[in-house]
Amino acid sequence: MLRIMKISLCQALAAFVILALPLASSQAVADEAGKVLDGIAAIVNGQAVTCYEVTRDADGLRQQLSDSGMKQLPDRQQLFTRALDQIITELVQTQEAAKLEISVSDEELQQAMANVEEQNNLPAGELENVLKAQGMDVEQYKENLHDRLLVGKLSNIAVRSRLQVSEEAMREYYRKYIANPAPQREIDISQISLALPMDPTPEEVSDAYKLMNEWRQRVLAGASFARIAELNSSSPDGAQGGHLGWVLPGAMPPRFATIFSLNVGEVSKPIRSPGGLHLFLVNDERWKEPNKLAAAYDEVHARHILLKLSNSMSAAEKAKVRQRAEQIAEALQGASDEVFATRAKELSQGPSAPKGGDLGWFKRGAMLPEFEKAALDLQPGQTSGVVQTVFGLHIIRVVERRHIEPDSFEAHHDEIQNILLGIDMQDQLPRWLSGLKAKAAIERRTCP
């Protein structure tokens, strides 16, 4: 079976972000027979969710559970409620993305399709044929993938971009998990998650623990953990039976540390997180050897000023932008780093402008070839002439250069930062989503 979309551990644990089928704002939807099915299941910030949509998704979930081998299927009302919750969760996010004018371009969608092909070892352009062979609607698949990309962009802008990891925390992680490399026990885990409101009452928390313990007892009595997760879990991995994959201790928040003491086949007690409650099952274990050290390399720390060019510009307009770039480059020859940073804040049209054009440290292979060659040829304190790339015209200044040994903290800096940001996302994303739903005007109605 094609692995449609890989879900990261950070998303699975924290982002109770469940993508459903595309939503319609009309109050009536026609089925294949041409009949009009009236009825509104809910209104979310003025946008209608039809009974037809929810019924369609509930039927899809029922078929999915049946295909997975589940013998005693839940009743239709239970499936309908879960499908409606999924649609509402998606809708509040897509509405927020529209409010923030976040979009996904055709090029980004095509790249995501290409990534799916690469992950599944498919020839370029073959994904659509595979989807059709599996009986899937290609356009609907693209719409779902588009929404997943959109929600990912939204969470990065609304949550991840506001997070900061301290240098002390990164060095502590390096000291604990990387500085003295040794084999580590890695476990393959699944989870059942149960979301809680943003500010739950004691009764809501008590009821959630009671429900979680009921599910745990059912698993201990022989019930399928995966089947319970498919029907009840609040996180995206529920559709895959709650499977999260292989994890190391350093990639999990401290609150989940106890799961690494479980044996294969054991189930944790309910664990509270900012977003809700979690049950974990240890499926398998293995010992992971430290990564082999790579060769040493050099890095540069650079700033730049970007003046954009576009295909819609005339030749005369492009020439005018280049003339302006050449004037800036000439004026900044021999200027101090402080002066360059000030001018970058004033003039640059790139996303790094608010930081004085600061691009941080990068090594060979991390930037576009034209940009990289110019930057690596400069010495600290030097400013380039005009360098053209697909993004526009750049004036580059090298702030520092350094030599990196492969086992150093600096070599692992970005890797550690991403791990720790992922852990923080597991805390902050559920809170943000709960707040988003709490602010939304949601009116649930009764369907026939």
C-alpha positions as a Markdown table, in Angstrom:
| # | Residue | x | y | z |
|---|---|---|---|---|
| 1 | Met | 0.0 | 0.0 | 0.0 |
| 2 | Leu | 1.3 | 3.4 | -0.9 |
| 3 | Arg | 2.5 | 5.5 | 2.0 |
| 4 | Ile | 0.6 | 8.6 | 1.2 |
| 5 | Met | 2.1 | 11.1 | 3.6 |
| 6 | Lys | 4.8 | 10.8 | 6.2 |
| 7 | Ile | 3.7 | 12.3 | 9.6 |
| 8 | Ser | 6.5 | 13.5 | 11.9 |
| 9 | Leu | 6.6 | 12.5 | 15.5 |
| 10 | Cys | 6.2 | 16.2 | 16.5 |
| 11 | Gln | 3.0 | 16.4 | 14.5 |
| 12 | Ala | 1.7 | 13.1 | 15.7 |
| 13 | Leu | 2.2 | 13.9 | 19.4 |
| 14 | Ala | 1.2 | 17.5 | 19.5 |
| 15 | Ala | -0.8 | 18.7 | 16.6 |
| 16 | Phe | -4.2 | 17.4 | 17.0 |
| 17 | Val | -4.6 | 18.4 | 13.4 |
| 18 | Ile | -6.7 | 15.9 | 11.5 |
| 19 | Leu | -7.2 | 16.6 | 7.8 |
| 20 | Ala | -10.6 | 15.5 | 6.4 |
| 21 | Leu | -12.0 | 15.7 | 3.0 |
| 22 | Pro | -12.5 | 19.0 | 1.2 |
| 23 | Leu | -15.2 | 21.2 | 2.7 |
| 24 | Ala | -18.1 | 23.0 | 1.0 |
| 25 | Ser | -19.7 | 26.2 | 2.1 |
| 26 | Ser | -23.0 | 25.6 | 0.4 |
| 27 | Gln | -26.0 | 24.3 | 2.3 |
| 28 | Ala | -26.8 | 21.7 | -0.3 |
| 29 | Val | -24.7 | 19.1 | -2.1 |
| 30 | Ala | -25.6 | 16.9 | -5.0 |
| 31 | Asp | -24.8 | 13.2 | -5.0 |
| 32 | Glu | -23.9 | 11.0 | -8.0 |
| 33 | Ala | -27.6 | 10.4 | -8.7 |
| 34 | Gly | -28.2 | 14.1 | -9.0 |
| 35 | Lys | -30.3 | 14.3 | -5.8 |
| 36 | Val | -29.8 | 17.2 | -3.5 |
| 37 | Leu | -29.1 | 16.3 | 0.1 |
| 38 | Asp | -30.1 | 19.2 | 2.3 |
| 39 | Gly | -29.1 | 19.5 | 5.9 |
| 40 | Ile | -26.4 | 21.4 | 7.9 |
| 41 | Ala | -24.3 | 19.4 | 10.4 |
| 42 | Ala | -22.5 | 22.5 | 11.8 |
| 43 | Ile | -21.7 | 26.1 | 11.1 |
| 44 | Val | -18.1 | 27.2 | 11.8 |
| 45 | Asn | -17.5 | 30.9 | 11.8 |
| 46 | Gly | -20.3 | 31.3 | 9.3 |
| 47 | Gln | -19.2 | 28.5 | 7.1 |
| 48 | Ala | -21.6 | 25.5 | 6.7 |
| 49 | Val | -20.6 | 21.9 | 7.0 |
| 50 | Thr | -23.2 | 19.7 | 5.3 |
| 51 | Cys | -24.6 | 16.5 | 6.6 |
| 52 | Tyr | -23.7 | 15.0 | 3.3 |
| 53 | Glu | -20.0 | 15.8 | 3.9 |
| 54 | Val | -19.9 | 14.3 | 7.3 |
| 55 | Thr | -21.8 | 11.2 | 6.3 |
| 56 | Arg | -19.4 | 10.7 | 3.4 |
| 57 | Asp | -16.4 | 11.0 | 5.8 |
| 58 | Ala | -18.0 | 8.7 | 8.4 |
| 59 | Asp | -18.7 | 6.1 | 5.8 |
| 60 | Gly | -15.1 | 6.3 | 4.7 |
| 61 | Leu | -13.9 | 5.8 | 8.2 |
| 62 | Arg | -16.2 | 2.9 | 8.6 |
| 63 | Gln | -14.8 | 1.3 | 5.5 |
| 64 | Gln | -11.2 | 2.0 | 6.7 |
| 65 | Leu | -11.9 | 0.2 | 10.0 |
| 66 | Ser | -13.6 | -2.7 | 8.2 |
| 67 | Asp | -10.6 | -3.0 | 5.8 |
| 68 | Ser | -8.2 | -3.1 | 8.7 |
| 69 | Gly | -9.9 | -6.2 | 10.1 |
| 70 | Met | -12.1 | -4.7 | 12.8 |
| 71 | Lys | -14.9 | -7.1 | 13.4 |
| 72 | Gln | -17.2 | -5.2 | 15.8 |
| 73 | Leu | -17.6 | -1.8 | 14.1 |
| 74 | Pro | -18.8 | 1.2 | 16.1 |
| 75 | Asp | -22.3 | 2.5 | 15.6 |
| 76 | Arg | -22.9 | 5.2 | 12.9 |
| 77 | Gln | -23.5 | 8.0 | 15.4 |
| 78 | Gln | -20.1 | 7.5 | 16.9 |
| 79 | Leu | -18.5 | 7.5 | 13.5 |
| 80 | Phe | -20.5 | 10.6 | 12.5 |
| 81 | Thr | -19.4 | 12.5 | 15.6 |
| 82 | Arg | -15.7 | 11.7 | 15.0 |
| 83 | Ala | -15.9 | 12.7 | 11.3 |
| 84 | Leu | -17.6 | 16.0 | 12.2 |
| 85 | Asp | -14.9 | 16.7 | 14.8 |
| 86 | Gln | -12.2 | 16.1 | 12.2 |
| 87 | Ile | -13.9 | 18.4 | 9.7 |
| 88 | Ile | -14.3 | 21.2 | 12.3 |
| 89 | Thr | -10.6 | 20.8 | 13.3 |
| 90 | Glu | -9.5 | 21.2 | 9.8 |
| 91 | Leu | -11.9 | 24.0 | 9.0 |
| 92 | Val | -10.8 | 26.4 | 11.8 |
| 93 | Gln | -7.2 | 26.0 | 10.6 |
| 94 | Thr | -7.9 | 26.6 | 6.9 |
| 95 | Gln | -10.0 | 29.7 | 7.9 |
| 96 | Glu | -7.1 | 31.0 | 10.0 |
| 97 | Ala | -4.7 | 30.4 | 7.1 |
| 98 | Ala | -7.0 | 32.4 | 4.8 |
| 99 | Lys | -7.2 | 35.2 | 7.4 |
| 100 | Leu | -3.4 | 35.3 | 7.5 |
| 101 | Glu | -3.2 | 35.2 | 3.7 |
| 102 | Ile | -1.2 | 31.9 | 3.8 |
| 103 | Ser | -1.4 | 29.9 | 0.6 |
| 104 | Val | 0.2 | 26.9 | -1.2 |
| 105 | Ser | 1.5 | 27.5 | -4.7 |
| 106 | Asp | 1.1 | 25.0 | -7.6 |
| 107 | Glu | 4.9 | 24.6 | -7.5 |
| 108 | Glu | 4.8 | 23.6 | -3.8 |
| 109 | Leu | 2.1 | 21.1 | -4.4 |
| 110 | Gln | 4.0 | 19.5 | -7.3 |
| 111 | Gln | 7.1 | 19.3 | -5.2 |
| 112 | Ala | 5.1 | 17.6 | -2.4 |
| 113 | Met | 3.8 | 15.1 | -5.0 |
| 114 | Ala | 7.4 | 14.5 | -6.2 |
| 115 | Asn | 8.5 | 13.9 | -2.6 |
| 116 | Val | 5.8 | 11.3 | -2.1 |
| 117 | Glu | 7.0 | 9.6 | -5.3 |
| 118 | Glu | 10.6 | 9.6 | -3.9 |
| 119 | Gln | 9.6 | 8.3 | -0.5 |
| 120 | Asn | 7.8 | 5.4 | -2.2 |
| 121 | Asn | 10.5 | 4.7 | -4.8 |
| 122 | Leu | 8.1 | 5.6 | -7.7 |
| 123 | Pro | 9.3 | 6.9 | -11.1 |
| 124 | Ala | 8.7 | 10.6 | -11.6 |
| 125 | Gly | 5.1 | 11.3 | -12.7 |
| 126 | Glu | 3.9 | 7.8 | -11.7 |
| 127 | Leu | 2.0 | 8.8 | -8.5 |
| 128 | Glu | -1.3 | 9.6 | -10.2 |
| 129 | Asn | -1.3 | 6.2 | -11.9 |
| 130 | Val | -0.7 | 4.4 | -8.6 |
| 131 | Leu | -3.5 | 6.4 | -6.9 |
| 132 | Lys | -5.9 | 5.5 | -9.7 |
| 133 | Ala | -4.9 | 1.8 | -9.5 |
| 134 | Gln | -5.8 | 1.9 | -5.8 |
| 135 | Gly | -9.2 | 3.4 | -6.6 |
| 136 | Met | -8.4 | 6.8 | -5.2 |
| 137 | Asp | -9.7 | 10.1 | -6.6 |
| 138 | Val | -6.5 | 11.9 | -7.8 |
| 139 | Glu | -8.0 | 15.4 | -7.5 |
| 140 | Gln | -9.3 | 14.7 | -4.0 |
| 141 | Tyr | -5.9 | 13.4 | -3.0 |
| 142 | Lys | -4.3 | 16.6 | -4.3 |
| 143 | Glu | -6.8 | 18.7 | -2.4 |
| 144 | Asn | -6.1 | 16.8 | 0.8 |
| 145 | Leu | -2.3 | 17.1 | 0.3 |
| 146 | His | -2.8 | 20.9 | -0.4 |
| 147 | Asp | -4.6 | 21.3 | 2.9 |
| 148 | Arg | -2.0 | 19.3 | 4.8 |
| 149 | Leu | 0.7 | 21.6 | 3.3 |
| 150 | Leu | -1.4 | 24.7 | 4.2 |
| 151 | Val | -1.9 | 23.6 | 7.8 |
| 152 | Gly | 1.9 | 22.8 | 8.1 |
| 153 | Lys | 2.7 | 26.4 | 6.9 |
| 154 | Leu | 0.1 | 27.8 | 9.3 |
| 155 | Ser | 1.6 | 26.0 | 12.3 |
| 156 | Asn | 5.1 | 27.0 | 11.4 |
| 157 | Ile | 4.1 | 30.7 | 11.1 |
| 158 | Ala | 1.7 | 30.8 | 14.1 |
| 159 | Val | 3.7 | 28.6 | 16.5 |
| 160 | Arg | 7.1 | 27.4 | 15.4 |
| 161 | Ser | 8.4 | 30.8 | 14.3 |
| 162 | Arg | 7.7 | 32.2 | 17.8 |
| 163 | Leu | 9.7 | 29.5 | 19.6 |
| 164 | Gln | 13.3 | 30.0 | 20.7 |
| 165 | Val | 15.8 | 27.4 | 22.0 |
| 166 | Ser | 18.5 | 28.6 | 24.4 |
| 167 | Glu | 22.2 | 28.0 | 23.7 |
| 168 | Glu | 22.3 | 26.4 | 27.2 |
| 169 | Ala | 19.6 | 23.9 | 26.4 |
| 170 | Met | 21.3 | 22.9 | 23.1 |
| 171 | Arg | 24.6 | 22.4 | 24.8 |
| 172 | Glu | 23.0 | 20.3 | 27.5 |
| 173 | Tyr | 21.4 | 18.1 | 24.9 |
| 174 | Tyr | 24.8 | 17.8 | 23.1 |
| 175 | Arg | 26.5 | 16.9 | 26.4 |
| 176 | Lys | 23.9 | 14.3 | 27.3 |
| 177 | Tyr | 23.3 | 12.6 | 23.9 |
| 178 | Ile | 26.1 | 13.4 | 21.5 |
| 179 | Ala | 29.3 | 14.3 | 23.2 |
| 180 | Asn | 30.1 | 10.8 | 24.3 |
| 181 | Pro | 28.6 | 8.6 | 21.7 |
| 182 | Ala | 27.3 | 5.2 | 22.8 |
| 183 | Pro | 24.6 | 2.8 | 21.6 |
| 184 | Gln | 21.1 | 3.9 | 22.6 |
| 185 | Arg | 17.9 | 1.9 | 23.1 |
| 186 | Glu | 15.4 | 3.0 | 20.4 |
| 187 | Ile | 11.8 | 2.0 | 20.7 |
| 188 | Asp | 9.0 | 1.7 | 18.1 |
| 189 | Ile | 5.9 | 3.1 | 19.7 |
| 190 | Ser | 2.2 | 3.7 | 19.1 |
| 191 | Gln | -0.1 | 6.1 | 21.0 |
| 192 | Ile | -3.7 | 6.8 | 21.7 |
| 193 | Ser | -4.2 | 10.5 | 22.4 |
| 194 | Leu | -7.2 | 12.2 | 24.0 |
| 195 | Ala | -7.5 | 16.0 | 23.5 |
| 196 | Leu | -8.6 | 18.2 | 26.4 |
| 197 | Pro | -10.0 | 21.7 | 26.1 |
| 198 | Met | -7.6 | 24.7 | 26.6 |
| 199 | Asp | -8.7 | 25.2 | 30.2 |
| 200 | Pro | -10.3 | 21.9 | 31.3 |
| 201 | Thr | -12.4 | 21.7 | 34.4 |
| 202 | Pro | -11.5 | 19.1 | 37.0 |
| 203 | Glu | -14.5 | 17.0 | 36.0 |
| 204 | Glu | -13.3 | 17.0 | 32.3 |
| 205 | Val | -9.8 | 15.9 | 33.3 |
| 206 | Ser | -11.3 | 13.2 | 35.6 |
| 207 | Asp | -13.6 | 11.9 | 32.9 |
| 208 | Ala | -10.7 | 11.9 | 30.4 |
| 209 | Tyr | -8.5 | 9.8 | 32.8 |
| 210 | Lys | -11.4 | 7.4 | 33.4 |
| 211 | Leu | -11.9 | 6.9 | 29.6 |
| 212 | Met | -8.1 | 6.5 | 29.0 |
| 213 | Asn | -7.9 | 3.9 | 31.8 |
| 214 | Glu | -10.9 | 2.0 | 30.3 |
| 215 | Trp | -9.1 | 1.8 | 26.9 |
| 216 | Arg | -5.9 | 0.7 | 28.7 |
| 217 | Gln | -7.8 | -2.1 | 30.5 |
| 218 | Arg | -9.3 | -3.2 | 27.2 |
| 219 | Val | -5.8 | -3.5 | 25.7 |
| 220 | Leu | -4.5 | -5.4 | 28.7 |
| 221 | Ala | -7.5 | -7.7 | 28.3 |
| 222 | Gly | -6.5 | -8.4 | 24.7 |
| 223 | Ala | -8.2 | -5.7 | 22.6 |
| 224 | Ser | -6.3 | -4.3 | 19.6 |
| 225 | Phe | -4.4 | -1.1 | 20.5 |
| 226 | Ala | -4.4 | -0.1 | 16.9 |
| 227 | Arg | -8.2 | -0.5 | 16.5 |
| 228 | Ile | -8.9 | 1.7 | 19.6 |
| 229 | Ala | -6.5 | 4.3 | 18.2 |
| 230 | Glu | -8.1 | 4.3 | 14.8 |
| 231 | Leu | -11.5 | 5.1 | 16.2 |
| 232 | Asn | -10.7 | 7.3 | 19.2 |
| 233 | Ser | -7.2 | 8.9 | 19.0 |
| 234 | Ser | -7.2 | 12.7 | 18.6 |
| 235 | Ser | -3.9 | 12.9 | 16.7 |
| 236 | Pro | -3.2 | 12.4 | 13.0 |
| 237 | Asp | -1.5 | 9.1 | 13.6 |
| 238 | Gly | -4.8 | 7.6 | 14.7 |
| 239 | Ala | -5.6 | 6.7 | 11.0 |
| 240 | Gln | -2.5 | 4.5 | 11.1 |
| 241 | Gly | -3.4 | 2.8 | 14.3 |
| 242 | Gly | -1.6 | 5.4 | 16.4 |
| 243 | His | 1.8 | 4.2 | 15.0 |
| 244 | Leu | 4.6 | 6.8 | 15.6 |
| 245 | Gly | 7.6 | 4.8 | 14.6 |
| 246 | Trp | 11.1 | 4.7 | 16.1 |
| 247 | Val | 12.1 | 7.2 | 18.7 |
| 248 | Leu | 15.1 | 7.9 | 20.9 |
| 249 | Pro | 14.8 | 9.4 | 24.5 |
| 250 | Gly | 16.3 | 12.8 | 23.4 |
| 251 | Ala | 13.5 | 13.3 | 20.9 |
| 252 | Met | 10.7 | 13.1 | 23.5 |
| 253 | Pro | 9.6 | 15.6 | 26.2 |
| 254 | Pro | 10.8 | 14.7 | 29.7 |
| 255 | Arg | 7.2 | 13.9 | 30.7 |
| 256 | Phe | 7.3 | 10.9 | 28.4 |
| 257 | Ala | 10.6 | 9.6 | 29.7 |
| 258 | Thr | 8.9 | 6.7 | 31.6 |
| 259 | Ile | 7.9 | 5.0 | 28.3 |
| 260 | Phe | 11.6 | 4.1 | 27.7 |
| 261 | Ser | 11.5 | 1.9 | 30.8 |
| 262 | Leu | 8.7 | -0.2 | 29.3 |
| 263 | Asn | 9.3 | -3.6 | 27.8 |
| 264 | Val | 8.2 | -4.6 | 24.3 |
| 265 | Gly | 4.4 | -5.2 | 24.4 |
| 266 | Glu | 3.8 | -3.1 | 27.5 |
| 267 | Val | 1.3 | -0.2 | 27.7 |
| 268 | Ser | 2.0 | 2.9 | 29.7 |
| 269 | Lys | -0.4 | 4.5 | 32.2 |
| 270 | Pro | -2.1 | 7.7 | 30.9 |
| 271 | Ile | 0.4 | 10.6 | 30.7 |
| 272 | Arg | -0.8 | 14.2 | 30.8 |
| 273 | Ser | 0.5 | 16.8 | 28.3 |
| 274 | Pro | -0.5 | 20.4 | 27.6 |
| 275 | Gly | -2.8 | 19.1 | 24.8 |
| 276 | Gly | -4.4 | 16.1 | 26.6 |
| 277 | Leu | -3.7 | 12.6 | 27.7 |
| 278 | His | -1.6 | 9.8 | 26.0 |
| 279 | Leu | -1.3 | 6.1 | 26.2 |
| 280 | Phe | 1.8 | 4.5 | 24.6 |
| 281 | Leu | 2.4 | 0.9 | 23.5 |
| 282 | Val | 6.0 | -0.3 | 22.9 |
| 283 | Asn | 5.9 | -2.4 | 19.7 |
| 284 | Asp | 9.6 | -3.2 | 19.3 |
| 285 | Glu | 13.1 | -2.2 | 20.4 |
| 286 | Arg | 16.6 | -2.0 | 18.9 |
| 287 | Trp | 20.0 | -0.5 | 19.8 |
| 288 | Lys | 21.0 | 2.4 | 17.6 |
| 289 | Glu | 24.7 | 2.8 | 17.1 |
| 290 | Pro | 26.1 | 6.4 | 17.0 |
| 291 | Asn | 26.3 | 8.0 | 13.6 |
| 292 | Lys | 29.7 | 7.6 | 12.0 |
| 293 | Leu | 31.7 | 10.8 | 11.9 |
| 294 | Ala | 31.9 | 12.7 | 8.6 |
| 295 | Ala | 34.8 | 14.8 | 7.4 |
| 296 | Ala | 35.6 | 18.2 | 8.8 |
| 297 | Tyr | 34.4 | 21.2 | 6.8 |
| 298 | Asp | 34.4 | 25.0 | 6.7 |
| 299 | Glu | 31.5 | 27.4 | 7.3 |
| 300 | Val | 30.8 | 31.0 | 6.7 |
| 301 | His | 28.5 | 33.4 | 8.6 |
| 302 | Ala | 27.1 | 35.9 | 6.1 |
| 303 | Arg | 24.6 | 38.7 | 5.6 |
| 304 | His | 23.0 | 39.8 | 2.4 |
| 305 | Ile | 20.8 | 42.5 | 0.8 |
| 306 | Leu | 18.3 | 41.2 | -1.7 |
| 307 | Leu | 16.7 | 43.2 | -4.5 |
| 308 | Lys | 14.0 | 41.1 | -6.2 |
| 309 | Leu | 13.5 | 40.6 | -9.9 |
| 310 | Ser | 10.4 | 39.3 | -11.5 |
| 311 | Asn | 9.4 | 37.9 | -14.9 |
| 312 | Ser | 6.8 | 40.6 | -15.2 |
| 313 | Met | 9.5 | 43.3 | -15.2 |
| 314 | Ser | 10.5 | 44.9 | -18.5 |
| 315 | Ala | 14.2 | 44.9 | -19.5 |
| 316 | Ala | 14.4 | 48.6 | -18.6 |
| 317 | Glu | 13.0 | 47.9 | -15.1 |
| 318 | Lys | 15.4 | 45.1 | -14.5 |
| 319 | Ala | 18.3 | 47.3 | -15.6 |
| 320 | Lys | 17.2 | 50.0 | -13.2 |
| 321 | Val | 17.1 | 47.4 | -10.3 |
| 322 | Arg | 20.6 | 46.2 | -11.3 |
| 323 | Gln | 21.9 | 49.8 | -11.4 |
| 324 | Arg | 20.5 | 50.3 | -7.9 |
| 325 | Ala | 22.1 | 47.1 | -6.6 |
| 326 | Glu | 25.5 | 48.1 | -8.0 |
| 327 | Gln | 25.3 | 51.5 | -6.3 |
| 328 | Ile | 24.5 | 49.8 | -3.0 |
| 329 | Ala | 27.4 | 47.3 | -3.4 |
| 330 | Glu | 29.9 | 50.1 | -4.2 |
| 331 | Ala | 28.7 | 52.2 | -1.3 |
| 332 | Leu | 29.2 | 49.3 | 1.2 |
| 333 | Gln | 32.7 | 48.3 | 0.1 |
| 334 | Gly | 34.8 | 48.7 | 3.3 |
| 335 | Ala | 31.7 | 49.4 | 5.5 |
| 336 | Ser | 31.5 | 48.0 | 9.0 |
| 337 | Asp | 29.2 | 45.0 | 9.8 |
| 338 | Glu | 26.9 | 47.4 | 11.8 |
| 339 | Val | 26.5 | 49.7 | 8.8 |
| 340 | Phe | 25.8 | 46.7 | 6.4 |
| 341 | Ala | 23.2 | 45.3 | 8.9 |
| 342 | Thr | 21.5 | 48.7 | 9.1 |
| 343 | Arg | 21.3 | 49.1 | 5.3 |
| 344 | Ala | 20.0 | 45.5 | 5.0 |
| 345 | Lys | 17.1 | 46.3 | 7.3 |
| 346 | Glu | 16.3 | 49.4 | 5.2 |
| 347 | Leu | 16.8 | 48.0 | 1.7 |
| 348 | Ser | 16.7 | 44.2 | 1.6 |
| 349 | Gln | 13.5 | 42.6 | 0.2 |
| 350 | Gly | 14.4 | 39.2 | 1.6 |
| 351 | Pro | 12.9 | 37.5 | 4.7 |
| 352 | Ser | 16.2 | 38.0 | 6.6 |
| 353 | Ala | 15.8 | 41.8 | 6.3 |
| 354 | Pro | 14.5 | 42.4 | 9.9 |
| 355 | Lys | 17.7 | 40.6 | 11.2 |
| 356 | Gly | 20.0 | 42.8 | 9.2 |
| 357 | Gly | 20.2 | 40.3 | 6.4 |
| 358 | Asp | 21.7 | 37.7 | 8.7 |
| 359 | Leu | 21.7 | 34.2 | 7.1 |
| 360 | Gly | 23.6 | 32.6 | 10.0 |
| 361 | Trp | 26.2 | 29.9 | 9.4 |
| 362 | Phe | 26.2 | 27.7 | 6.3 |
| 363 | Lys | 28.5 | 25.2 | 4.6 |
| 364 | Arg | 29.2 | 24.3 | 1.0 |
| 365 | Gly | 26.0 | 22.8 | -0.6 |
| 366 | Ala | 23.5 | 24.7 | 1.5 |
| 367 | Met | 23.0 | 27.7 | -0.8 |
| 368 | Leu | 22.4 | 28.3 | -4.5 |
| 369 | Pro | 25.7 | 27.7 | -6.4 |
| 370 | Glu | 26.1 | 31.3 | -7.5 |
| 371 | Phe | 25.5 | 32.7 | -4.0 |
| 372 | Glu | 27.6 | 30.1 | -2.4 |
| 373 | Lys | 30.6 | 30.6 | -4.7 |
| 374 | Ala | 30.6 | 34.3 | -4.1 |
| 375 | Ala | 30.3 | 33.9 | -0.3 |
| 376 | Leu | 33.0 | 31.3 | 0.0 |
| 377 | Asp | 35.4 | 33.4 | -2.0 |
| 378 | Leu | 35.1 | 36.3 | 0.5 |
| 379 | Gln | 37.1 | 36.9 | 3.6 |
| 380 | Pro | 35.6 | 38.2 | 6.9 |
| 381 | Gly | 34.7 | 41.8 | 6.6 |
| 382 | Gln | 34.6 | 41.8 | 2.8 |
| 383 | Thr | 31.5 | 42.7 | 0.7 |
| 384 | Ser | 30.7 | 41.3 | -2.7 |
| 385 | Gly | 29.6 | 42.9 | -5.9 |
| 386 | Val | 26.2 | 42.1 | -7.3 |
| 387 | Val | 25.4 | 38.4 | -7.4 |
| 388 | Gln | 22.4 | 37.2 | -9.4 |
| 389 | Thr | 20.3 | 34.1 | -8.5 |
| 390 | Val | 16.8 | 33.0 | -9.2 |
| 391 | Phe | 15.7 | 35.1 | -6.2 |
| 392 | Gly | 17.1 | 38.3 | -7.5 |
| 393 | Leu | 20.2 | 40.4 | -7.0 |
| 394 | His | 22.3 | 40.0 | -3.8 |
| 395 | Ile | 25.0 | 42.0 | -2.1 |
| 396 | Ile | 26.8 | 39.6 | 0.3 |
| 397 | Arg | 29.0 | 40.3 | 3.3 |
| 398 | Val | 30.9 | 37.6 | 5.1 |
| 399 | Val | 31.0 | 38.2 | 8.9 |
| 400 | Glu | 33.1 | 35.2 | 10.0 |
| 401 | Arg | 34.6 | 32.0 | 8.8 |
| 402 | Arg | 35.3 | 28.8 | 10.9 |
| 403 | His | 36.5 | 25.3 | 10.6 |
| 404 | Ile | 34.1 | 22.6 | 12.0 |
| 405 | Glu | 35.2 | 19.3 | 13.3 |
| 406 | Pro | 32.5 | 16.6 | 12.7 |
| 407 | Asp | 32.1 | 15.6 | 16.4 |
| 408 | Ser | 31.8 | 19.2 | 17.7 |
| 409 | Phe | 28.8 | 21.0 | 19.1 |
| 410 | Glu | 28.8 | 23.4 | 16.1 |
| 411 | Ala | 28.5 | 20.4 | 13.7 |
| 412 | His | 25.4 | 19.2 | 15.4 |
| 413 | His | 23.9 | 22.7 | 16.2 |
| 414 | Asp | 21.1 | 22.7 | 13.6 |
| 415 | Glu | 20.2 | 19.1 | 14.3 |
| 416 | Ile | 19.9 | 19.7 | 18.0 |
| 417 | Gln | 18.0 | 23.0 | 17.5 |
| 418 | Asn | 15.4 | 21.2 | 15.3 |
| 419 | Ile | 15.0 | 18.4 | 17.8 |
| 420 | Leu | 14.4 | 20.8 | 20.7 |
| 421 | Leu | 12.1 | 23.0 | 18.6 |
| 422 | Gly | 10.1 | 19.8 | 17.8 |
| 423 | Ile | 9.8 | 19.0 | 21.5 |
| 424 | Asp | 8.5 | 22.6 | 22.2 |
| 425 | Met | 6.1 | 22.3 | 19.4 |
| 426 | Gln | 4.6 | 19.2 | 21.1 |
| 427 | Asp | 3.7 | 21.5 | 24.0 |
| 428 | Gln | 2.6 | 24.7 | 22.2 |
| 429 | Leu | 0.8 | 23.4 | 19.1 |
| 430 | Pro | -2.1 | 21.7 | 21.0 |
| 431 | Arg | -2.5 | 24.9 | 23.1 |
| 432 | Trp | -2.7 | 27.0 | 20.0 |
| 433 | Leu | -5.2 | 24.7 | 18.3 |
| 434 | Ser | -7.4 | 24.6 | 21.4 |
| 435 | Gly | -7.3 | 28.3 | 21.5 |
| 436 | Leu | -8.2 | 28.5 | 17.9 |
| 437 | Lys | -11.2 | 26.3 | 18.4 |
| 438 | Ala | -12.2 | 28.1 | 21.6 |
| 439 | Lys | -12.4 | 31.4 | 19.7 |
| 440 | Ala | -14.4 | 30.0 | 16.8 |
| 441 | Ala | -18.1 | 30.3 | 16.6 |
| 442 | Ile | -19.2 | 26.7 | 16.3 |
| 443 | Glu | -22.8 | 25.7 | 16.1 |
| 444 | Arg | -23.5 | 22.0 | 15.9 |
| 445 | Arg | -26.8 | 20.9 | 14.5 |
| 446 | Thr | -28.7 | 17.6 | 14.2 |
| 447 | Cys | -28.7 | 15.6 | 10.9 |
| 448 | Pro | -31.4 | 13.2 | 9.9 |
